[in-house]
């Protein structure tokens, strides 16, 4: 890991640089696939599935028989674990429901806001080196609570043309309505335009590699919303001498094993803790099954010594981590000071893995510094707010003159007339 000692503020941008390609590096590939999927539909999907997933499929649709087979293949222990996680995710997201907001802004002027579900949502579930069935719990569960009518799921097939059984089990458990064996750029394009078999959706959710992230951003050019530009995973730990070095190292490695382009950072006010964590990382890394992936990610990662917790928090807010673990004595100061983070994990016994799986919070979070302006996925991500107003005779008389004056000042005579006609009718 790269050790950095008290970097000056002028160097922070370089120090905190993420190991990701720019949109420009990837965009031409994405646009090419989008163009072909838009023109050729399912035949383009088949072509790119063969190219990127090395399998030729007669149909991308997952059948009921395949879902039933998957249920038999998932162990009872794993089923119980998934059910427990789903229950906690459900509990947390149900608690996010809000009632109708209603207010009378003036006598006779009633305004209110109600939420309505997004009717058609698309979920992208990575299935490559790590089949992220847990992401289905995080997306399909709140989609169902919100009342989304159509929940479409795309996930890449393996070389045998199958989707991981746990993905199919979780999708069925969480009420996904349609499942397709499609991955990568072509999956995002299919849900953006629709094909002969894959329906177009109104909003696309889910993490993915840098190509999927750029594909989601391109989808917005065609009128499809996205949850956020969620790319390669990242984690930052703030630790002092009250932290457990073995725990900190395990958290860093839990994110490093996601992918070679993941990034993990330790910020500490203790050089002793940095040295201890570095030793632990080397020890734990050696026995990981995904040691090659984690090793490459560790090469992108940093151990940063900062003299004071105040300066450390300035640096962390500038980085805006996807996952932020707090293992310091003065945790209240940190929690009151953090402004930019996707999800925060507090104390020595709150591993990031808990949020990834079963604590109940959502693990679909903003990366690449987008935590400065984006929230992680939540119940509201699957709804839109509609405002209503009803104005009585008394109400239009109360606010009518103000509307006339403002419309006239803006040079919008028809706007003014719409009010003037009503006011004259009441004289």
ZAMARGU-4260 file (C-alpha; in steps of 0.2 Angstrom, whole numbers, plus 5000, padded with zeros to 4 digits):
<rodrens>
0) 5000/5000/5000 | 5006/5018/4997 | 5011/5027/5012 | 5008/5046/5013 | 5014/5057/5027
5) 5004/5073/5031 | 5000/5078/5013 | 4998/5097/5011 | 4981/5103/5005 | 4987/5108/4988
10) 4992/5089/4985 | 4975/5082/4991 | 4968/5081/4974 | 4982/5070/4967 | 4983/5060/4983
15) 4965/5056/4983 | 4964/5052/4964 | 4954/5036/4960 | 4960/5022/4949 | 4946/5024/4936
20) 4946/5027/4918 | 4938/5043/4912 | 4921/5043/4903 | 4930/5048/4887 | 4941/5032/4887
25) 4925/5021/4888 | 4911/5031/4879 | 4915/5027/4861 | 4913/5008/4865 | 4897/5011/4875
30) 4889/5022/4861 | 4894/5009/4848 | 4885/4995/4858 | 4870/5007/4861 | 4868/5011/4843
35) 4868/4993/4838 | 4855/4987/4852 | 4844/5002/4847 | 4844/4997/4829 | 4845/4978/4830
40) 4837/4973/4846 | 4838/4955/4852 | 4851/4950/4838 | 4863/4964/4844 | 4860/4957/4862
45) 4864/4939/4856 | 4880/4946/4847 | 4887/4955/4862 | 4883/4941/4874 | 4893/4929/4863
50) 4907/4942/4862 | 4908/4947/4881 | 4901/4932/4890 | 4907/4918/4878 | 4890/4909/4877
55) 4877/4908/4863 | 4859/4909/4869 | 4844/4905/4860 | 4834/4915/4872 | 4839/4927/4885
60) 4823/4925/4896 | 4825/4915/4912 | 4811/4902/4913 | 4801/4896/4927 | 4809/4879/4926
65) 4826/4888/4929 | 4820/4897/4944 | 4813/4881/4951 | 4830/4872/4948 | 4839/4886/4956
70) 4829/4885/4972 | 4834/4867/4973 | 4852/4871/4971 | 4853/4884/4985 | 4857/4877/5002
75) 4844/4879/5016 | 4857/4888/5026 | 4860/4901/5013 | 4841/4903/5010 | 4839/4907/5029
80) 4853/4919/5028 | 4845/4928/5013 | 4828/4928/5021 | 4835/4936/5037 | 4844/4949/5027
85) 4828/4953/5016 | 4818/4955/5032 | 4830/4968/5039 | 4831/4977/5023 | 4812/4977/5022
90) 4811/4983/5040 | 4823/4998/5037 | 4815/5003/5020 | 4797/5002/5026 | 4802/5014/5040
95) 4806/5027/5026 | 4788/5028/5021 | 4781/5046/5023 | 4763/5051/5023 | 4755/5064/5012
100) 4761/5082/5016 | 4747/5094/5016 | 4746/5113/5020 | 4735/5128/5017 | 4747/5141/5011
105) 4734/5155/5011 | 4715/5155/5015 | 4707/5145/5001 | 4724/5139/4994 | 4727/5120/4998
110) 4743/5112/4992 | 4749/5094/4995 | 4762/5082/4990 | 4760/5063/4987 | 4772/5050/4981
115) 4769/5038/4967 | 4779/5023/4962 | 4790/5023/4947 | 4780/5010/4936 | 4794/5001/4927
120) 4812/4999/4935 | 4827/4989/4929 | 4839/4981/4940 | 4857/4977/4935 | 4865/4963/4945
125) 4884/4960/4941 | 4887/4941/4940 | 4905/4940/4935 | 4919/4936/4947 | 4906/4939/4961
130) 4888/4936/4959 | 4880/4950/4969 | 4864/4942/4974 | 4864/4953/4989 | 4861/4968/4978
135) 4844/4961/4973 | 4838/4962/4991 | 4844/4980/4991 | 4835/4985/4975 | 4820/4973/4973
140) 4814/4975/4991 | 4812/4993/4991 | 4805/4993/4973 | 4791/4981/4980 | 4788/4992/4995
145) 4786/5007/4984 | 4774/4998/4973 | 4783/4997/4957 | 4773/4987/4945 | 4786/4980/4933
150) 4803/4975/4940 | 4815/4969/4927 | 4832/4961/4931 | 4847/4958/4920 | 4862/4948/4925
155) 4876/4941/4914 | 4876/4922/4910 | 4891/4911/4914 | 4899/4901/4900 | 4885/4887/4902
160) 4872/4900/4899 | 4866/4900/4917 | 4864/4913/4930 | 4870/4910/4948 | 4856/4900/4957
165) 4857/4912/4972 | 4853/4927/4960 | 4838/4918/4954 | 4832/4913/4971 | 4834/4930/4978
170) 4825/4938/4963 | 4811/4926/4965 | 4810/4929/4983 | 4810/4948/4981 | 4796/4949/4968
175) 4806/4952/4952 | 4794/4951/4938 | 4806/4947/4923 | 4823/4940/4923 | 4835/4941/4908
180) 4852/4933/4905 | 4860/4949/4899 | 4875/4958/4906 | 4886/4973/4903 | 4883/4988/4891
185) 4871/4978/4881 | 4860/4975/4897 | 4859/4994/4900 | 4855/4997/4882 | 4842/4984/4881
190) 4833/4992/4896 | 4835/5009/4889 | 4827/5006/4872 | 4818/4990/4874 | 4820/4975/4862
195) 4808/4962/4856 | 4809/4952/4872 | 4817/4965/4885 | 4805/4979/4890 | 4810/4997/4891
200) 4811/5004/4909 | 4809/5021/4916 | 4824/5020/4928 | 4839/5009/4930 | 4847/5004/4946
205) 4862/4994/4951 | 4881/4994/4952 | 4894/4987/4939 | 4911/4990/4932 | 4916/5006/4923
210) 4908/5001/4907 | 4891/4998/4915 | 4893/5015/4925 | 4896/5024/4908 | 4882/5015/4900
215) 4870/5021/4913 | 4876/5039/4911 | 4873/5037/4892 | 4856/5030/4896 | 4851/5047/4903
220) 4853/5055/4886 | 4838/5044/4880 | 4826/5049/4894 | 4830/5035/4906 | 4834/5039/4924
225) 4847/5031/4934 | 4850/5028/4953 | 4867/5036/4952 | 4884/5034/4943 | 4889/5020/4954
230) 4906/5013/4949 | 4920/5003/4956 | 4919/5000/4975 | 4929/5010/4988 | 4931/5011/5007
235) 4939/5024/5018 | 4943/5020/5037 | 4947/5033/5049 | 4956/5025/5064 | 4966/5030/5079
240) 4975/5020/5093 | 4958/5014/5099 | 4955/5004/5083 | 4958/4985/5081 | 4972/4984/5067
245) 4966/4966/5062 | 4948/4973/5060 | 4953/4988/5050 | 4964/4977/5039 | 4949/4965/5036
250) 4938/4979/5031 | 4951/4986/5019 | 4952/4969/5011 | 4934/4966/5011 | 4932/4980/4998
255) 4949/4976/4989 | 4942/4959/4984 | 4928/4967/4974 | 4938/4971/4959 | 4955/4976/4953
260) 4949/4994/4951 | 4943/4995/4969 | 4951/5007/4981 | 4953/5007/5000 | 4961/5020/5010
265) 4966/5021/5029 | 4967/5038/5036 | 4975/5038/5054 | 4982/5050/5067 | 4993/5036/5073
270) 5008/5030/5064 | 5009/5015/5075 | 4991/5010/5069 | 4996/5013/5051 | 5011/5001/5053
275) 5000/4988/5062 | 4987/4988/5049 | 5000/4987/5035 | 5007/4971/5043 | 4989/4964/5046
280) 4984/4967/5027 | 5000/4957/5021 | 4995/4943/5033 | 4977/4942/5029 | 4979/4945/5010
285) 4990/4930/5009 | 4976/4918/5013 | 4962/4926/5003 | 4955/4915/4989 | 4954/4931/4978
290) 4971/4936/4982 | 4976/4941/4965 | 4961/4953/4963 | 4964/4960/4981 | 4982/4963/4978
295) 4980/4973/4962 | 4967/4984/4971 | 4979/4986/4986 | 4991/4993/4974 | 4978/5008/4971
300) 4976/5010/4989 | 4984/5022/5002 | 4989/5023/5020 | 4988/5042/5025 | 4995/5049/5041
305) 4986/5065/5046 | 4992/5075/5062 | 4974/5080/5068 | 4957/5073/5067 | 4951/5090/5061
310) 4962/5090/5046 | 4958/5072/5043 | 4939/5076/5042 | 4943/5090/5029 | 4952/5077/5019
315) 4938/5064/5020 | 4925/5076/5016 | 4935/5081/5000 | 4936/5062/4996 | 4918/5058/4999
320) 4920/5040/5002 | 4906/5027/4997 | 4909/5018/5013 | 4916/5027/5028 | 4921/5017/5044
325) 4924/5027/5060 | 4935/5019/5073 | 4941/5033/5084 | 4939/5038/5102 | 4930/5055/5098
330) 4917/5047/5086 | 4904/5061/5090 | 4915/5074/5083 | 4917/5064/5067 | 4899/5060/5065
335) 4894/5078/5067 | 4908/5084/5055 | 4905/5071/5041 | 4896/5079/5026 | 4900/5068/5011
340) 4899/5049/5013 | 4888/5036/5005 | 4886/5025/5021 | 4894/5027/5038 | 4900/5012/5049
345) 4903/5016/5068 | 4914/5007/5080 | 4926/4992/5080 | 4911/4980/5079 | 4902/4987/5063
350) 4911/4980/5048 | 4906/4987/5031 | 4901/4969/5027 | 4886/4971/5038 | 4879/4985/5027
355) 4883/4975/5012 | 4872/4961/5018 | 4861/4961/5033 | 4860/4976/5044 | 4846/4983/5034
360) 4854/4999/5026 | 4856/4999/5007 | 4873/4995/4999 | 4870/5003/4982 | 4880/5019/4986
365) 4888/5034/4976 | 4906/5031/4972 | 4919/5042/4963 | 4916/5057/4975 | 4897/5057/4970
370) 4893/5056/4988 | 4895/5075/4988 | 4879/5077/4978 | 4870/5060/4978 | 4862/5049/4991
375) 4863/5030/4991 | 4848/5020/4985 | 4833/5022/4997 | 4814/5020/4996 | 4812/5037/4988
380) 4823/5031/4974 | 4808/5021/4968 | 4795/5034/4969 | 4792/5052/4962 | 4783/5066/4971
385) 4768/5074/4963 | 4762/5090/4970 | 4743/5095/4970 | 4734/5111/4973 | 4716/5116/4974
390) 4711/5135/4975 | 4694/5141/4980 | 4685/5157/4975 | 4692/5165/4991 | 4709/5158/4987
395) 4711/5165/4969 | 4705/5182/4976 | 4719/5181/4989 | 4733/5177/4978 | 4726/5183/4961
400) 4733/5200/4961 | 4751/5194/4965 | 4750/5182/4951 | 4744/5196/4939 | 4758/5208/4944
405) 4772/5194/4942 | 4766/5188/4926 | 4764/5205/4919 | 4782/5209/4925 | 4789/5194/4915
410) 4779/5198/4900 | 4768/5183/4900 | 4751/5191/4896 | 4742/5174/4894 | 4747/5169/4911
415) 4740/5185/4918 | 4724/5183/4908 | 4721/5166/4915 | 4719/5174/4932 | 4711/5190/4927
420) 4697/5181/4919 | 4693/5172/4935 | 4694/5187/4946 | 4682/5197/4934 | 4670/5182/4935
425) 4669/5184/4954 | 4665/5203/4954
</rodrens>
